[in-house]
Amino acid sequence: MALKDYMESEVMVAVAATAAALSPRARKVARRGAVYGLAGVLTISDAISAAVRDTKAATATAGLDAGTQDTTDATGMEASKPAEGGSA
């Protein structure tokens, strides 16, 4: 290989990736970035689920305040309704 071949962008990228993969410092930085990235994703997902849960609770409370009838029993299951009409 001539010096001109080493100056191609594909070769330079491969050399840089190999050097980064073999470098303990680069591996440490990449690992730390992955840990912080995962922690950020988990934090955001917790915030979103809490917001959805709060919105759902507020909506349920607003519905009860508006005079709608709650048909769930203490376990959260739908209460059975009596059959309408008489015998079929």
CNS distance restraints for C-alpha pairs under 8 A (distance, minus, plus):
assign (resid   1 and name CA) (resid   5 and name CA) 6.06 0.50 0.50
assign (resid   1 and name CA) (resid   6 and name CA) 7.56 0.50 0.50
assign (resid   2 and name CA) (resid   6 and name CA) 7.04 0.50 0.50
assign (resid   3 and name CA) (resid   7 and name CA) 6.76 0.50 0.50
assign (resid   4 and name CA) (resid   8 and name CA) 7.16 0.50 0.50
assign (resid   5 and name CA) (resid  11 and name CA) 7.65 0.50 0.50
assign (resid   6 and name CA) (resid  11 and name CA) 5.94 0.50 0.50
assign (resid   6 and name CA) (resid  12 and name CA) 6.82 0.50 0.50
assign (resid   7 and name CA) (resid  11 and name CA) 6.96 0.50 0.50
assign (resid   7 and name CA) (resid  12 and name CA) 6.56 0.50 0.50
assign (resid   8 and name CA) (resid  12 and name CA) 6.31 0.50 0.50
assign (resid   9 and name CA) (resid  13 and name CA) 6.12 0.50 0.50
assign (resid  10 and name CA) (resid  14 and name CA) 6.25 0.50 0.50
assign (resid  11 and name CA) (resid  15 and name CA) 6.12 0.50 0.50
assign (resid  12 and name CA) (resid  16 and name CA) 6.08 0.50 0.50
assign (resid  13 and name CA) (resid  17 and name CA) 6.05 0.50 0.50
assign (resid  14 and name CA) (resid  18 and name CA) 6.09 0.50 0.50
assign (resid  15 and name CA) (resid  19 and name CA) 6.10 0.50 0.50
assign (resid  16 and name CA) (resid  20 and name CA) 6.07 0.50 0.50
assign (resid  17 and name CA) (resid  21 and name CA) 6.05 0.50 0.50
assign (resid  18 and name CA) (resid  22 and name CA) 6.18 0.50 0.50
assign (resid  19 and name CA) (resid  23 and name CA) 5.98 0.50 0.50
assign (resid  20 and name CA) (resid  26 and name CA) 5.40 0.50 0.50
assign (resid  20 and name CA) (resid  27 and name CA) 7.02 0.50 0.50
assign (resid  21 and name CA) (resid  26 and name CA) 6.95 0.50 0.50
assign (resid  21 and name CA) (resid  27 and name CA) 6.37 0.50 0.50
assign (resid  22 and name CA) (resid  26 and name CA) 7.89 0.50 0.50
assign (resid  22 and name CA) (resid  27 and name CA) 7.60 0.50 0.50
assign (resid  23 and name CA) (resid  27 and name CA) 6.26 0.50 0.50
assign (resid  24 and name CA) (resid  28 and name CA) 6.13 0.50 0.50
assign (resid  25 and name CA) (resid  29 and name CA) 6.27 0.50 0.50
assign (resid  26 and name CA) (resid  30 and name CA) 6.13 0.50 0.50
assign (resid  27 and name CA) (resid  31 and name CA) 6.00 0.50 0.50
assign (resid  28 and name CA) (resid  32 and name CA) 6.07 0.50 0.50
assign (resid  29 and name CA) (resid  33 and name CA) 6.08 0.50 0.50
assign (resid  30 and name CA) (resid  34 and name CA) 6.19 0.50 0.50
assign (resid  31 and name CA) (resid  35 and name CA) 6.25 0.50 0.50
assign (resid  32 and name CA) (resid  36 and name CA) 6.17 0.50 0.50
assign (resid  33 and name CA) (resid  37 and name CA) 5.91 0.50 0.50
assign (resid  34 and name CA) (resid  38 and name CA) 6.08 0.50 0.50
assign (resid  35 and name CA) (resid  39 and name CA) 6.13 0.50 0.50
assign (resid  36 and name CA) (resid  40 and name CA) 6.12 0.50 0.50
assign (resid  37 and name CA) (resid  41 and name CA) 6.32 0.50 0.50
assign (resid  38 and name CA) (resid  42 and name CA) 6.22 0.50 0.50
assign (resid  39 and name CA) (resid  43 and name CA) 6.12 0.50 0.50
assign (resid  40 and name CA) (resid  44 and name CA) 6.14 0.50 0.50
assign (resid  41 and name CA) (resid  45 and name CA) 6.14 0.50 0.50
assign (resid  42 and name CA) (resid  46 and name CA) 6.16 0.50 0.50
assign (resid  43 and name CA) (resid  47 and name CA) 6.24 0.50 0.50
assign (resid  44 and name CA) (resid  48 and name CA) 6.16 0.50 0.50
assign (resid  45 and name CA) (resid  49 and name CA) 6.12 0.50 0.50
assign (resid  46 and name CA) (resid  50 and name CA) 6.08 0.50 0.50
assign (resid  47 and name CA) (resid  51 and name CA) 6.15 0.50 0.50
assign (resid  48 and name CA) (resid  52 and name CA) 6.20 0.50 0.50
assign (resid  49 and name CA) (resid  53 and name CA) 6.04 0.50 0.50
assign (resid  50 and name CA) (resid  54 and name CA) 6.06 0.50 0.50
assign (resid  51 and name CA) (resid  55 and name CA) 6.05 0.50 0.50
assign (resid  52 and name CA) (resid  56 and name CA) 6.04 0.50 0.50
assign (resid  53 and name CA) (resid  57 and name CA) 6.18 0.50 0.50
assign (resid  54 and name CA) (resid  58 and name CA) 6.04 0.50 0.50
assign (resid  55 and name CA) (resid  59 and name CA) 6.01 0.50 0.50
assign (resid  56 and name CA) (resid  60 and name CA) 6.17 0.50 0.50
assign (resid  57 and name CA) (resid  61 and name CA) 6.12 0.50 0.50
assign (resid  58 and name CA) (resid  62 and name CA) 6.00 0.50 0.50
assign (resid  59 and name CA) (resid  63 and name CA) 6.13 0.50 0.50
assign (resid  60 and name CA) (resid  64 and name CA) 6.38 0.50 0.50
assign (resid  61 and name CA) (resid  65 and name CA) 6.18 0.50 0.50
assign (resid  62 and name CA) (resid  66 and name CA) 6.17 0.50 0.50
assign (resid  63 and name CA) (resid  67 and name CA) 6.88 0.50 0.50
assign (resid  63 and name CA) (resid  68 and name CA) 5.91 0.50 0.50
assign (resid  64 and name CA) (resid  68 and name CA) 5.35 0.50 0.50
assign (resid  64 and name CA) (resid  69 and name CA) 6.82 0.50 0.50
assign (resid  64 and name CA) (resid  70 and name CA) 6.99 0.50 0.50
assign (resid  71 and name CA) (resid  78 and name CA) 5.91 0.50 0.50
assign (resid  71 and name CA) (resid  79 and name CA) 5.52 0.50 0.50
assign (resid  72 and name CA) (resid  76 and name CA) 5.31 0.50 0.50
assign (resid  72 and name CA) (resid  77 and name CA) 5.30 0.50 0.50
assign (resid  72 and name CA) (resid  78 and name CA) 4.45 0.50 0.50
assign (resid  72 and name CA) (resid  79 and name CA) 5.18 0.50 0.50
assign (resid  73 and name CA) (resid  77 and name CA) 5.77 0.50 0.50
assign (resid  73 and name CA) (resid  78 and name CA) 6.47 0.50 0.50
assign (resid  73 and name CA) (resid  79 and name CA) 5.72 0.50 0.50
